[in-house]
Amino acid sequence: MAIRLPPMSENSAVRERKYSIVLYSDDVTVRDAVISSLGSRVAPDMAEHVIHQFATGPALRLFVDSKKPDSDSPIDLFILDGESVPEGGIGMARQLKDEVFNCPPVLVITGRKEDAWLAAWSRAEANVLHPVDPFTLSHTVADLLRARTVATNLTA
């Protein structure tokens, strides 16, 4: 079920905080494909986003640990490559869900359709398949960010 929010005017989009997306993959071509698929905003009715990209697990963890819960730019979404080596995105997703208080949604990119159960085990909210389909990825990201925005507004 997609959550639809009213369209924003051009002026309100400028005032909106940019979404913060964390992207993890050891493969630069995967990172480039994700960045290209998402463009500067995933849907016309949504604010722009900034993507923080990481090629290693330690760099990602250092970034996450440096974020304060009340930060002006909290993380809104994790996109993790399940095929990354030596540390896969599925295990990383599980660790984030276990260790980050009020963990943002996680989207895992898996290598096979049959790996959806691994994404579910990791407690990721969604998964898409390699190779990245821009249409599927952008719609999935938009749905996750909308749900996150609604949940955040309900608790604020």
N, CA, C and O atoms as a GROMACS GRO file, in nm:
protein
  624
    1MET      N    1   0.084  -0.116   0.000
    1MET     CA    2   0.000   0.000   0.000
    1MET      C    3   0.089   0.124   0.000
    1MET      O    4   0.173   0.140   0.088
    2ALA      N    5   0.072   0.208  -0.097
    2ALA     CA    6   0.150   0.330  -0.107
    2ALA      C    7   0.080   0.443  -0.032
    2ALA      O    8  -0.042   0.458  -0.040
    3ILE      N    9   0.157   0.519   0.040
    3ILE     CA   10   0.104   0.634   0.113
    3ILE      C   11   0.121   0.755   0.024
    3ILE      O   12   0.232   0.786  -0.018
    4ARG      N   13   0.014   0.823  -0.004
    4ARG     CA   14   0.018   0.940  -0.091
    4ARG      C   15   0.006   1.066  -0.007
    4ARG      O   16  -0.087   1.080   0.073
    5LEU      N   17   0.099   1.156  -0.024
    5LEU     CA   18   0.096   1.285   0.043
    5LEU      C   19   0.063   1.391  -0.060
    5LEU      O   20   0.091   1.372  -0.178
    6PRO      N   21   0.003   1.503  -0.018
    6PRO     CA   22  -0.030   1.607  -0.114
    6PRO      C   23   0.096   1.662  -0.178
    6PRO      O   24   0.202   1.668  -0.115
    7PRO      N   25   0.085   1.703  -0.307
    7PRO     CA   26   0.203   1.757  -0.375
    7PRO      C   27   0.252   1.884  -0.307
    7PRO      O   28   0.174   1.962  -0.253
    8MET      N   29   0.384   1.902  -0.310
    8MET     CA   30   0.443   2.022  -0.252
    8MET      C   31   0.460   2.126  -0.360
    8MET      O   32   0.486   2.093  -0.476
    9SER      N   33   0.445   2.251  -0.323
    9SER     CA   34   0.476   2.358  -0.417
    9SER      C   35   0.627   2.368  -0.428
    9SER      O   36   0.700   2.314  -0.345
   10GLU      N   37   0.674   2.437  -0.529
   10GLU     CA   38   0.819   2.454  -0.548
   10GLU      C   39   0.883   2.519  -0.426
   10GLU      O   40   0.992   2.481  -0.385
   11ASN      N   41   0.815   2.617  -0.367
   11ASN     CA   42   0.870   2.687  -0.250
   11ASN      C   43   0.878   2.598  -0.128
   11ASN      O   44   0.974   2.606  -0.052
   12SER      N   45   0.777   2.512  -0.106
   12SER     CA   46   0.782   2.426   0.012
   12SER      C   47   0.889   2.320  -0.001
   12SER      O   48   0.945   2.277   0.100
   13ALA      N   49   0.919   2.276  -0.124
   13ALA     CA   50   1.025   2.176  -0.143
   13ALA      C   51   1.160   2.234  -0.105
   13ALA      O   52   1.246   2.162  -0.054
   14VAL      N   53   1.179   2.364  -0.129
   14VAL     CA   54   1.306   2.428  -0.095
   14VAL      C   55   1.323   2.435   0.056
   14VAL      O   56   1.434   2.418   0.107
   15ARG      N   57   1.214   2.458   0.129
   15ARG     CA   58   1.221   2.469   0.274
   15ARG      C   59   1.235   2.333   0.343
   15ARG      O   60   1.281   2.326   0.457
   16GLU      N   61   1.195   2.227   0.276
   16GLU     CA   62   1.201   2.094   0.334
   16GLU      C   63   1.345   2.049   0.354
   16GLU      O   64   1.433   2.080   0.274
   17ARG      N   65   1.366   1.975   0.462
   17ARG     CA   66   1.496   1.914   0.485
   17ARG      C   67   1.517   1.805   0.381
   17ARG      O   68   1.424   1.730   0.348
   18LYS      N   69   1.637   1.796   0.329
   18LYS     CA   70   1.668   1.690   0.233
   18LYS      C   71   1.671   1.556   0.306
   18LYS      O   72   1.718   1.546   0.419
   19TYR      N   73   1.619   1.453   0.239
   19TYR     CA   74   1.630   1.318   0.293
   19TYR      C   75   1.776   1.277   0.291
   19TYR      O   76   1.851   1.315   0.201
   20SER      N   77   1.815   1.200   0.390
   20SER     CA   78   1.951   1.150   0.400
   20SER      C   79   1.950   0.999   0.378
   20SER      O   80   1.894   0.924   0.459
   21ILE      N   81   2.011   0.955   0.269
   21ILE     CA   82   2.014   0.814   0.232
   21ILE      C   83   2.157   0.764   0.243
   21ILE      O   84   2.250   0.827   0.191
   22VAL      N   85   2.175   0.652   0.311
   22VAL     CA   86   2.307   0.589   0.323
   22VAL      C   87   2.310   0.470   0.228
   22VAL      O   88   2.224   0.382   0.234
   23LEU      N   89   2.411   0.467   0.142
   23LEU     CA   90   2.427   0.363   0.042
   23LEU      C   91   2.556   0.287   0.070
   23LEU      O   92   2.663   0.347   0.082
   24TYR      N   93   2.544   0.154   0.079
   24TYR     CA   94   2.661   0.070   0.106
   24TYR      C   95   2.674  -0.036  -0.002
   24TYR      O   96   2.584  -0.118  -0.021
   25SER      N   97   2.787  -0.036  -0.072
   25SER     CA   98   2.823  -0.142  -0.166
   25SER      C   99   2.972  -0.133  -0.192
   25SER      O  100   3.028  -0.024  -0.204
   26ASP      N  101   3.035  -0.248  -0.199
   26ASP     CA  102   3.178  -0.249  -0.231
   26ASP      C  103   3.202  -0.228  -0.380
   26ASP      O  104   3.316  -0.208  -0.423
   27ASP      N  105   3.096  -0.233  -0.459
   27ASP     CA  106   3.105  -0.224  -0.605
   27ASP      C  107   3.062  -0.085  -0.651
   27ASP      O  108   2.946  -0.047  -0.635
   28VAL      N  109   3.155  -0.011  -0.708
   28VAL     CA  110   3.126   0.126  -0.752
   28VAL      C  111   3.019   0.127  -0.860
   28VAL      O  112   2.943   0.224  -0.869
   29THR      N  113   3.009   0.024  -0.943
   29THR     CA  114   2.906   0.022  -1.047
   29THR      C  115   2.767   0.010  -0.986
   29THR      O  116   2.671   0.065  -1.040
   30VAL      N  117   2.755  -0.063  -0.876
   30VAL     CA  118   2.626  -0.072  -0.806
   30VAL      C  119   2.591   0.063  -0.744
   30VAL      O  120   2.478   0.109  -0.755
   31ARG      N  121   2.687   0.125  -0.680
   31ARG     CA  122   2.662   0.257  -0.621
   31ARG      C  123   2.621   0.357  -0.729
   31ARG      O  124   2.527   0.434  -0.710
   32ASP      N  125   2.691   0.355  -0.841
   32ASP     CA  126   2.657   0.445  -0.952
   32ASP      C  127   2.517   0.417  -1.006
   32ASP      O  128   2.442   0.511  -1.037
   33ALA      N  129   2.480   0.290  -1.017
   33ALA     CA  130   2.347   0.254  -1.067
   33ALA      C  131   2.238   0.303  -0.973
   33ALA      O  132   2.135   0.353  -1.018
   34VAL      N  133   2.260   0.289  -0.843
   34VAL     CA  134   2.162   0.336  -0.744
   34VAL      C  135   2.149   0.488  -0.750
   34VAL      O  136   2.039   0.542  -0.755
   35ILE      N  137   2.261   0.556  -0.751
   35ILE     CA  138   2.260   0.703  -0.754
   35ILE      C  139   2.193   0.753  -0.881
   35ILE      O  140   2.113   0.846  -0.877
   36SER      N  141   2.224   0.692  -0.992
   36SER     CA  142   2.163   0.729  -1.119
   36SER      C  143   2.013   0.702  -1.118
   36SER      O  144   1.935   0.782  -1.169
   37SER      N  145   1.972   0.590  -1.061
   37SER     CA  146   1.830   0.553  -1.056
   37SER      C  147   1.749   0.650  -0.971
   37SER      O  148   1.634   0.678  -1.002
   38LEU      N  149   1.808   0.700  -0.864
   38LEU     CA  150   1.734   0.785  -0.772
   38LEU      C  151   1.734   0.932  -0.812
   38LEU      O  152   1.648   1.008  -0.767
   39GLY      N  153   1.828   0.973  -0.895
   39GLY     CA  154   1.832   1.113  -0.935
   39GLY      C  155   1.846   1.205  -0.815
   39GLY      O  156   1.907   1.168  -0.715
   40SER      N  157   1.789   1.325  -0.825
   40SER     CA  158   1.798   1.420  -0.713
   40SER      C  159   1.677   1.412  -0.621
   40SER      O  160   1.683   1.457  -0.506
   41ARG      N  161   1.567   1.356  -0.671
   41ARG     CA  162   1.449   1.331  -0.587
   41ARG      C  163   1.377   1.210  -0.645
   41ARG      O  164   1.372   1.192  -0.767
   42VAL      N  165   1.322   1.127  -0.558
   42VAL     CA  166   1.264   1.001  -0.605
   42VAL      C  167   1.122   1.015  -0.657
   42VAL      O  168   1.072   0.927  -0.727
   43ALA      N  169   1.057   1.125  -0.624
   43ALA     CA  170   0.922   1.150  -0.673
   43ALA      C  171   0.898   1.301  -0.673
   43ALA      O  172   0.956   1.372  -0.591
   44PRO      N  173   0.816   1.349  -0.763
   44PRO     CA  174   0.794   1.494  -0.773
   44PRO      C  175   0.736   1.556  -0.646
   44PRO      O  176   0.758   1.674  -0.620
   45ASP      N  177   0.662   1.478  -0.569
   45ASP     CA  178   0.598   1.532  -0.448
   45ASP      C  179   0.686   1.522  -0.325
   45ASP      O  180   0.640   1.548  -0.213
   46MET      N  181   0.812   1.485  -0.344
   46MET     CA  182   0.900   1.464  -0.229
   46MET      C  183   1.019   1.559  -0.234
   46MET      O  184   1.057   1.607  -0.341
   47ALA      N  185   1.076   1.584  -0.117
   47ALA     CA  186   1.196   1.668  -0.109
   47ALA      C  187   1.314   1.598  -0.176
   47ALA      O  188   1.311   1.477  -0.200
   48GLU      N  189   1.417   1.674  -0.206
   48GLU     CA  190   1.539   1.617  -0.262
   48GLU      C  191   1.608   1.532  -0.155
   48GLU      O  192   1.570   1.535  -0.038
   49HIS      N  193   1.709   1.459  -0.197
   49HIS     CA  194   1.784   1.376  -0.103
   49HIS      C  195   1.933   1.393  -0.126
   49HIS      O  196   1.978   1.438  -0.231
   50VAL      N  197   2.007   1.356  -0.024
   50VAL     CA  198   2.152   1.350  -0.034
   50VAL      C  199   2.190   1.204  -0.006
   50VAL      O  200   2.134   1.141   0.083
   51ILE      N  201   2.285   1.153  -0.083
   51ILE     CA  202   2.327   1.014  -0.067
   51ILE      C  203   2.470   1.011  -0.014
   51ILE      O  204   2.561   1.070  -0.072
   52HIS      N  205   2.486   0.941   0.099
   52HIS     CA  206   2.618   0.920   0.158
   52HIS      C  207   2.658   0.777   0.119
   52HIS      O  208   2.593   0.681   0.159
   53GLN      N  209   2.764   0.764   0.041
   53GLN     CA  210   2.801   0.631  -0.008
   53GLN      C  211   2.927   0.577   0.060
   53GLN      O  212   3.022   0.650   0.088
   54PHE      N  213   2.923   0.445   0.084
   54PHE     CA  214   3.031   0.377   0.154
   54PHE      C  215   3.065   0.247   0.085
   54PHE      O  216   2.976   0.175   0.040
   55ALA      N  217   3.195   0.217   0.076
   55ALA     CA  218   3.241   0.094   0.013
   55ALA      C  219   3.283  -0.012   0.114
   55ALA      O  220   3.304  -0.128   0.078
   56THR      N  221   3.296   0.027   0.242
   56THR     CA  222   3.337  -0.070   0.344
   56THR      C  223   3.246  -0.062   0.466
   56THR      O  224   3.189   0.043   0.497
   57GLY      N  225   3.233  -0.174   0.532
   57GLY     CA  226   3.154  -0.180   0.654
   57GLY      C  227   3.206  -0.090   0.764
   57GLY      O  228   3.127  -0.018   0.826
   58PRO      N  229   3.338  -0.090   0.790
   58PRO     CA  230   3.390  -0.002   0.896
   58PRO      C  231   3.360   0.146   0.871
   58PRO      O  232   3.328   0.219   0.965
   59ALA      N  233   3.370   0.191   0.746
   59ALA     CA  234   3.341   0.331   0.716
   59ALA      C  235   3.193   0.362   0.740
   59ALA      O  236   3.159   0.468   0.793
   60LEU      N  237   3.107   0.270   0.702
   60LEU     CA  238   2.963   0.288   0.726
   60LEU      C  239   2.934   0.295   0.875
   60LEU      O  240   2.861   0.383   0.920
   61ARG      N  241   2.990   0.202   0.952
   61ARG     CA  242   2.966   0.202   1.097
   61ARG      C  243   3.018   0.329   1.164
   61ARG      O  244   2.952   0.383   1.253
   62LEU      N  245   3.133   0.378   1.121
   62LEU     CA  246   3.189   0.502   1.175
   62LEU      C  247   3.093   0.618   1.149
   62LEU      O  248   3.071   0.700   1.238
   63PHE      N  249   3.037   0.626   1.028
   63PHE     CA  250   2.941   0.730   0.994
   63PHE      C  251   2.816   0.720   1.081
   63PHE      O  252   2.769   0.820   1.136
   64VAL      N  253   2.762   0.599   1.092
   64VAL     CA  254   2.640   0.579   1.172
   64VAL      C  255   2.665   0.614   1.318
   64VAL      O  256   2.582   0.678   1.382
   65ASP      N  257   2.780   0.572   1.371
   65ASP     CA  258   2.813   0.602   1.510
   65ASP      C  259   2.832   0.751   1.535
   65ASP      O  260   2.812   0.798   1.647
   66SER      N  261   2.871   0.826   1.432
   66SER     CA  262   2.893   0.970   1.449
   66SER      C  263   2.762   1.049   1.449
   66SER      O  264   2.760   1.165   1.490
   67LYS      N  265   2.654   0.988   1.403
   67LYS     CA  266   2.524   1.056   1.398
   67LYS      C  267   2.461   1.058   1.536
   67LYS      O  268   2.454   0.954   1.602
   68LYS      N  269   2.416   1.174   1.578
   68LYS     CA  270   2.345   1.184   1.705
   68LYS      C  271   2.196   1.170   1.678
   68LYS      O  272   2.148   1.215   1.574
   69PRO      N  273   2.119   1.108   1.769
   69PRO     CA  274   1.975   1.087   1.747
   69PRO      C  275   1.899   1.216   1.718
   69PRO      O  276   1.801   1.215   1.643
   70ASP      N  277   1.941   1.328   1.777
   70ASP     CA  278   1.869   1.454   1.758
   70ASP      C  279   1.937   1.542   1.653
   70ASP      O  280   1.919   1.664   1.652
   71SER      N  281   2.014   1.481   1.566
   71SER     CA  282   2.090   1.553   1.463
   71SER      C  283   1.996   1.628   1.369
   71SER      O  284   1.881   1.589   1.349
   72ASP      N  285   2.047   1.738   1.311
   72ASP     CA  286   1.971   1.813   1.212
   72ASP      C  287   1.956   1.735   1.082
   72ASP      O  288   1.865   1.763   1.003
   73SER      N  289   2.041   1.639   1.059
   73SER     CA  290   2.033   1.558   0.937
   73SER      C  291   2.038   1.410   0.971
   73SER      O  292   2.137   1.342   0.945
   74PRO      N  293   1.928   1.359   1.030
   74PRO     CA  294   1.927   1.217   1.065
   74PRO      C  295   1.922   1.131   0.938
   74PRO      O  296   1.884   1.178   0.831
   75ILE      N  297   1.961   1.007   0.952
   75ILE     CA  298   1.955   0.912   0.841
   75ILE      C  299   1.809   0.873   0.823
   75ILE      O  300   1.740   0.839   0.919
   76ASP      N  301   1.761   0.877   0.698
   76ASP     CA  302   1.623   0.843   0.668
   76ASP      C  303   1.608   0.704   0.608
   76ASP      O  304   1.501   0.644   0.617
   77LEU      N  305   1.715   0.653   0.547
   77LEU     CA  306   1.705   0.524   0.478
   77LEU      C  307   1.845   0.466   0.456
   77LEU      O  308   1.940   0.538   0.425
   78PHE      N  309   1.855   0.335   0.472
   78PHE     CA  310   1.977   0.261   0.436
   78PHE      C  311   1.947   0.179   0.311
   78PHE      O  312   1.845   0.111   0.304
   79ILE      N  313   2.036   0.185   0.212
   79ILE     CA  314   2.031   0.096   0.096
   79ILE      C  315   2.160   0.016   0.100
   79ILE      O  316   2.269   0.072   0.088
   80LEU      N  317   2.146  -0.116   0.116
   80LEU     CA  318   2.263  -0.202   0.138
   80LEU      C  319   2.270  -0.310   0.032
   80LEU      O  320   2.170  -0.376   0.002
   81ASP      N  321   2.387  -0.328  -0.025
   81ASP     CA  322   2.410  -0.430  -0.127
   81ASP      C  323   2.436  -0.564  -0.059
   81ASP      O  324   2.538  -0.584   0.007
   82GLY      N  325   2.341  -0.655  -0.076
   82GLY     CA  326   2.354  -0.787  -0.016
   82GLY      C  327   2.468  -0.868  -0.073
   82GLY      O  328   2.509  -0.968  -0.014
   83GLU      N  329   2.521  -0.828  -0.187
   83GLU     CA  330   2.629  -0.902  -0.253
   83GLU      C  331   2.768  -0.844  -0.222
   83GLU      O  332   2.867  -0.892  -0.277
   84SER      N  333   2.775  -0.744  -0.136
   84SER     CA  334   2.906  -0.685  -0.101
   84SER      C  335   2.993  -0.787  -0.031
   84SER      O  336   2.944  -0.874   0.041
   85VAL      N  337   3.124  -0.776  -0.053
   85VAL     CA  338   3.222  -0.862   0.014
   85VAL      C  339   3.332  -0.774   0.072
   85VAL      O  340   3.361  -0.670   0.013
   86PRO      N  341   3.392  -0.809   0.179
   86PRO     CA  342   3.371  -0.932   0.255
   86PRO      C  343   3.251  -0.925   0.350
   86PRO      O  344   3.214  -1.026   0.410
   87GLU      N  345   3.192  -0.809   0.362
   87GLU     CA  346   3.081  -0.792   0.456
   87GLU      C  347   2.955  -0.759   0.377
   87GLU      O  348   2.944  -0.651   0.318
   88GLY      N  349   2.861  -0.851   0.374
   88GLY     CA  350   2.740  -0.834   0.295
   88GLY      C  351   2.638  -0.741   0.359
   88GLY      O  352   2.636  -0.721   0.480
   89GLY      N  353   2.555  -0.686   0.274
   89GLY     CA  354   2.452  -0.594   0.319
   89GLY      C  355   2.344  -0.659   0.404
   89GLY      O  356   2.279  -0.591   0.484
   90ILE      N  357   2.323  -0.788   0.388
   90ILE     CA  358   2.220  -0.857   0.466
   90ILE      C  359   2.263  -0.865   0.612
   90ILE      O  360   2.184  -0.835   0.702
   91GLY      N  361   2.387  -0.906   0.636
   91GLY     CA  362   2.439  -0.907   0.773
   91GLY      C  363   2.448  -0.768   0.831
   91GLY      O  364   2.422  -0.748   0.950
   92MET      N  365   2.484  -0.671   0.748
   92MET     CA  366   2.491  -0.532   0.792
   92MET      C  367   2.353  -0.482   0.833
   92MET      O  368   2.339  -0.411   0.932
   93ALA      N  369   2.251  -0.520   0.756
   93ALA     CA  370   2.114  -0.480   0.788
   93ALA      C  371   2.073  -0.534   0.925
   93ALA      O  372   2.016  -0.462   1.007
   94ARG      N  373   2.102  -0.660   0.947
   94ARG     CA  374   2.068  -0.722   1.076
   94ARG      C  375   2.140  -0.650   1.191
   94ARG      O  376   2.080  -0.625   1.295
   95GLN      N  377   2.266  -0.618   1.172
   95GLN     CA  378   2.343  -0.548   1.275
   95GLN      C  379   2.283  -0.410   1.302
   95GLN      O  380   2.269  -0.370   1.417
   96LEU      N  381   2.249  -0.337   1.197
   96LEU     CA  382   2.189  -0.204   1.215
   96LEU      C  383   2.058  -0.214   1.291
   96LEU      O  384   2.033  -0.135   1.382
   97LYS      N  385   1.975  -0.310   1.255
   97LYS     CA  386   1.846  -0.326   1.323
   97LYS      C  387   1.865  -0.364   1.470
   97LYS      O  388   1.785  -0.324   1.555
   98ASP      N  389   1.970  -0.440   1.500
   98ASP     CA  390   1.998  -0.479   1.638
   98ASP      C  391   2.059  -0.367   1.721
   98ASP      O  392   2.035  -0.359   1.841
   99GLU      N  393   2.138  -0.280   1.657
   99GLU     CA  394   2.220  -0.186   1.734
   99GLU      C  395   2.180  -0.039   1.725
   99GLU      O  396   2.222   0.040   1.810
  100VAL      N  397   2.102   0.000   1.625
  100VAL     CA  398   2.066   0.142   1.609
  100VAL      C  399   1.927   0.164   1.666
  100VAL      O  400   1.830   0.103   1.621
  101PHE      N  401   1.918   0.251   1.765
  101PHE     CA  402   1.789   0.284   1.826
  101PHE      C  403   1.699   0.350   1.723
  101PHE      O  404   1.741   0.442   1.653
  102ASN      N  405   1.575   0.303   1.714
  102ASN     CA  406   1.481   0.354   1.612
  102ASN      C  407   1.544   0.354   1.474
  102ASN      O  408   1.542   0.454   1.402
  103CYS      N  409   1.599   0.241   1.437
  103CYS     CA  410   1.671   0.228   1.310
  103CYS      C  411   1.582   0.269   1.193
  103CYS      O  412   1.467   0.226   1.183
  104PRO      N  413   1.635   0.352   1.105
  104PRO     CA  414   1.561   0.389   0.984
  104PRO      C  415   1.533   0.265   0.898
  104PRO      O  416   1.592   0.159   0.921
  105PRO      N  417   1.444   0.278   0.802
  105PRO     CA  418   1.416   0.164   0.714
  105PRO      C  419   1.542   0.121   0.638
  105PRO      O  420   1.632   0.200   0.611
  106VAL      N  421   1.544  -0.008   0.606
  106VAL     CA  422   1.656  -0.067   0.532
  106VAL      C  423   1.601  -0.133   0.406
  106VAL      O  424   1.503  -0.207   0.410
  107LEU      N  425   1.667  -0.105   0.294
  107LEU     CA  426   1.638  -0.172   0.168
  107LEU      C  427   1.764  -0.250   0.131
  107LEU      O  428   1.873  -0.194   0.127
  108VAL      N  429   1.747  -0.378   0.104
  108VAL     CA  430   1.861  -0.463   0.067
  108VAL      C  431   1.850  -0.500  -0.081
  108VAL      O  432   1.742  -0.534  -0.130
  109ILE      N  433   1.961  -0.491  -0.150
  109ILE     CA  434   1.967  -0.534  -0.290
  109ILE      C  435   2.023  -0.675  -0.291
  109ILE      O  436   2.138  -0.697  -0.253
  110THR      N  437   1.941  -0.771  -0.336
  110THR     CA  438   1.982  -0.911  -0.333
  110THR      C  439   2.015  -0.960  -0.474
  110THR      O  440   1.974  -0.901  -0.574
  111GLY      N  441   2.091  -1.069  -0.479
  111GLY     CA  442   2.136  -1.123  -0.606
  111GLY      C  443   2.034  -1.211  -0.675
  111GLY      O  444   2.034  -1.224  -0.798
  112ARG      N  445   1.945  -1.273  -0.596
  112ARG     CA  446   1.846  -1.366  -0.653
  112ARG      C  447   1.711  -1.344  -0.585
  112ARG      O  448   1.704  -1.303  -0.470
  113LYS      N  449   1.606  -1.372  -0.658
  113LYS     CA  450   1.471  -1.362  -0.602
  113LYS      C  451   1.457  -1.453  -0.480
  113LYS      O  452   1.386  -1.420  -0.384
  114GLU      N  453   1.524  -1.566  -0.483
  114GLU     CA  454   1.517  -1.664  -0.374
  114GLU      C  455   1.581  -1.612  -0.244
  114GLU      O  456   1.562  -1.670  -0.138
  115ASP      N  457   1.656  -1.502  -0.254
  115ASP     CA  458   1.721  -1.446  -0.135
  115ASP      C  459   1.630  -1.352  -0.056
  115ASP      O  460   1.674  -1.292   0.043
  116ALA      N  461   1.505  -1.339  -0.098
  116ALA     CA  462   1.411  -1.251  -0.027
  116ALA      C  463   1.396  -1.293   0.119
  116ALA      O  464   1.376  -1.208   0.206
  117TRP      N  465   1.404  -1.423   0.147
  117TRP     CA  466   1.391  -1.468   0.285
  117TRP      C  467   1.508  -1.419   0.370
  117TRP      O  468   1.490  -1.393   0.489
  118LEU      N  469   1.627  -1.406   0.310
  118LEU     CA  470   1.742  -1.353   0.384
  118LEU      C  471   1.721  -1.206   0.417
  118LEU      O  472   1.757  -1.160   0.525
  119ALA      N  473   1.663  -1.132   0.323
  119ALA     CA  474   1.631  -0.991   0.350
  119ALA      C  475   1.530  -0.981   0.463
  119ALA      O  476   1.541  -0.894   0.549
  120ALA      N  477   1.432  -1.070   0.464
  120ALA     CA  478   1.333  -1.072   0.573
  120ALA      C  479   1.401  -1.107   0.705
  120ALA      O  480   1.371  -1.048   0.809
  121TRP      N  481   1.491  -1.204   0.703
  121TRP     CA  482   1.565  -1.242   0.824
  121TRP      C  483   1.643  -1.123   0.879
  121TRP      O  484   1.654  -1.106   1.000
  122SER      N  485   1.697  -1.041   0.790
  122SER     CA  486   1.777  -0.926   0.832
  122SER      C  487   1.692  -0.813   0.887
  122SER      O  488   1.744  -0.714   0.939
  123ARG      N  489   1.560  -0.828   0.876
  123ARG     CA  490   1.461  -0.729   0.919
  123ARG      C  491   1.459  -0.605   0.831
  123ARG      O  492   1.416  -0.498   0.873
  124ALA      N  493   1.506  -0.620   0.707
  124ALA     CA  494   1.496  -0.512   0.609
  124ALA      C  495   1.349  -0.493   0.574
  124ALA      O  496   1.274  -0.589   0.563
  125GLU      N  497   1.311  -0.369   0.555
  125GLU     CA  498   1.172  -0.339   0.520
  125GLU      C  499   1.140  -0.372   0.374
  125GLU      O  500   1.024  -0.392   0.338
  126ALA      N  501   1.244  -0.377   0.290
  126ALA     CA  502   1.221  -0.405   0.148
  126ALA      C  503   1.347  -0.462   0.086
  126ALA      O  504   1.456  -0.448   0.140
  127ASN      N  505   1.330  -0.526  -0.029
  127ASN     CA  506   1.445  -0.568  -0.108
  127ASN      C  507   1.412  -0.557  -0.255
  127ASN      O  508   1.297  -0.571  -0.296
  128VAL      N  509   1.515  -0.531  -0.334
  128VAL     CA  510   1.507  -0.530  -0.479
  128VAL      C  511   1.620  -0.618  -0.531
  128VAL      O  512   1.710  -0.655  -0.456
  129LEU      N  513   1.613  -0.649  -0.658
  129LEU     CA  514   1.710  -0.743  -0.716
  129LEU      C  515   1.818  -0.673  -0.797
  129LEU      O  516   1.798  -0.566  -0.853
  130HIS      N  517   1.935  -0.739  -0.802
  130HIS     CA  518   2.039  -0.705  -0.898
  130HIS      C  519   1.997  -0.762  -1.032
  130HIS      O  520   1.934  -0.868  -1.031
  131PRO      N  521   2.026  -0.703  -1.144
  131PRO     CA  522   2.073  -0.566  -1.157
  131PRO      C  523   1.961  -0.469  -1.119
  131PRO      O  524   1.842  -0.501  -1.133
  132VAL      N  525   1.999  -0.353  -1.071
  132VAL     CA  526   1.904  -0.255  -1.021
  132VAL      C  527   1.815  -0.204  -1.135
  132VAL      O  528   1.864  -0.156  -1.236
  133ASP      N  529   1.682  -0.216  -1.115
  133ASP     CA  530   1.586  -0.159  -1.208
  133ASP      C  531   1.550  -0.020  -1.155
  133ASP      O  532   1.494  -0.009  -1.046
  134PRO      N  533   1.580   0.086  -1.230
  134PRO     CA  534   1.557   0.223  -1.180
  134PRO      C  535   1.414   0.250  -1.136
  134PRO      O  536   1.391   0.314  -1.034
  135PHE      N  537   1.317   0.201  -1.213
  135PHE     CA  538   1.176   0.223  -1.181
  135PHE      C  539   1.139   0.158  -1.048
  135PHE      O  540   1.081   0.222  -0.960
  136THR      N  541   1.174   0.031  -1.033
  136THR     CA  542   1.143  -0.042  -0.909
  136THR      C  543   1.214   0.020  -0.790
  136THR      O  544   1.154   0.039  -0.684
  137LEU      N  545   1.342   0.052  -0.806
  137LEU     CA  546   1.418   0.109  -0.696
  137LEU      C  547   1.361   0.243  -0.653
  137LEU      O  548   1.340   0.265  -0.533
  138SER      N  549   1.335   0.334  -0.746
  138SER     CA  550   1.286   0.466  -0.708
  138SER      C  551   1.148   0.459  -0.642
  138SER      O  552   1.122   0.533  -0.547
  139HIS      N  553   1.060   0.372  -0.691
  139HIS     CA  554   0.929   0.358  -0.628
  139HIS      C  555   0.938   0.296  -0.489
  139HIS      O  556   0.867   0.338  -0.397
  140THR      N  557   1.026   0.198  -0.473
  140THR     CA  558   1.044   0.136  -0.342
  140THR      C  559   1.102   0.237  -0.242
  140THR      O  560   1.056   0.245  -0.128
  141VAL      N  561   1.202   0.312  -0.285
  141VAL     CA  562   1.262   0.414  -0.199
  141VAL      C  563   1.159   0.521  -0.163
  141VAL      O  564   1.152   0.562  -0.047
  142ALA      N  565   1.080   0.566  -0.260
  142ALA     CA  566   0.977   0.667  -0.233
  142ALA      C  567   0.878   0.615  -0.128
  142ALA      O  568   0.842   0.688  -0.036
  143ASP      N  569   0.834   0.492  -0.142
  143ASP     CA  570   0.739   0.435  -0.045
  143ASP      C  571   0.800   0.427   0.095
  143ASP      O  572   0.734   0.459   0.193
  144LEU      N  573   0.926   0.385   0.104
  144LEU     CA  574   0.992   0.375   0.235
  144LEU      C  575   1.010   0.513   0.298
  144LEU      O  576   0.989   0.530   0.418
  145LEU      N  577   1.050   0.612   0.218
  145LEU     CA  578   1.068   0.747   0.272
  145LEU      C  579   0.936   0.809   0.314
  145LEU      O  580   0.930   0.878   0.416
  146ARG      N  581   0.830   0.786   0.237
  146ARG     CA  582   0.698   0.837   0.275
  146ARG      C  583   0.653   0.776   0.408
  146ARG      O  584   0.604   0.847   0.496
  147ALA      N  585   0.669   0.645   0.420
  147ALA     CA  586   0.630   0.579   0.545
  147ALA      C  587   0.713   0.630   0.662
  147ALA      O  588   0.661   0.651   0.772
  148ARG      N  589   0.840   0.651   0.639
  148ARG     CA  590   0.929   0.705   0.744
  148ARG      C  591   0.885   0.845   0.785
  148ARG      O  592   0.884   0.878   0.904
  149THR      N  593   0.849   0.928   0.686
  149THR     CA  594   0.804   1.064   0.714
  149THR      C  595   0.675   1.064   0.796
  149THR      O  596   0.662   1.140   0.892
  150VAL      N  597   0.583   0.980   0.759
  150VAL     CA  598   0.456   0.970   0.833
  150VAL      C  599   0.482   0.923   0.975
  150VAL      O  600   0.429   0.980   1.070
  151ALA      N  601   0.563   0.819   0.990
  151ALA     CA  602   0.593   0.767   1.124
  151ALA      C  603   0.664   0.871   1.210
  151ALA      O  604   0.635   0.884   1.329
  152THR      N  605   0.757   0.944   1.151
  152THR     CA  606   0.830   1.047   1.225
  152THR      C  607   0.736   1.159   1.267
  152THR      O  608   0.745   1.208   1.379
  153ASN      N  609   0.646   1.199   1.178
  153ASN     CA  610   0.551   1.306   1.211
  153ASN      C  611   0.452   1.263   1.319
  153ASN      O  612   0.406   1.346   1.398
  154LEU      N  613   0.418   1.135   1.323
  154LEU     CA  614   0.326   1.086   1.425
  154LEU      C  615   0.390   1.086   1.564
  154LEU      O  616   0.321   1.106   1.664
  155THR      N  617   0.521   1.063   1.570
  155THR     CA  618   0.587   1.056   1.699
  155THR      C  619   0.640   1.192   1.744
  155THR      O  620   0.680   1.208   1.859
  156ALA      N  621   0.640   1.290   1.655
  156ALA     CA  622   0.694   1.423   1.690
  156ALA      C  623   0.593   1.504   1.770
  156ALA      O  624   0.622   1.618   1.807
   0.00000   0.00000   0.00000
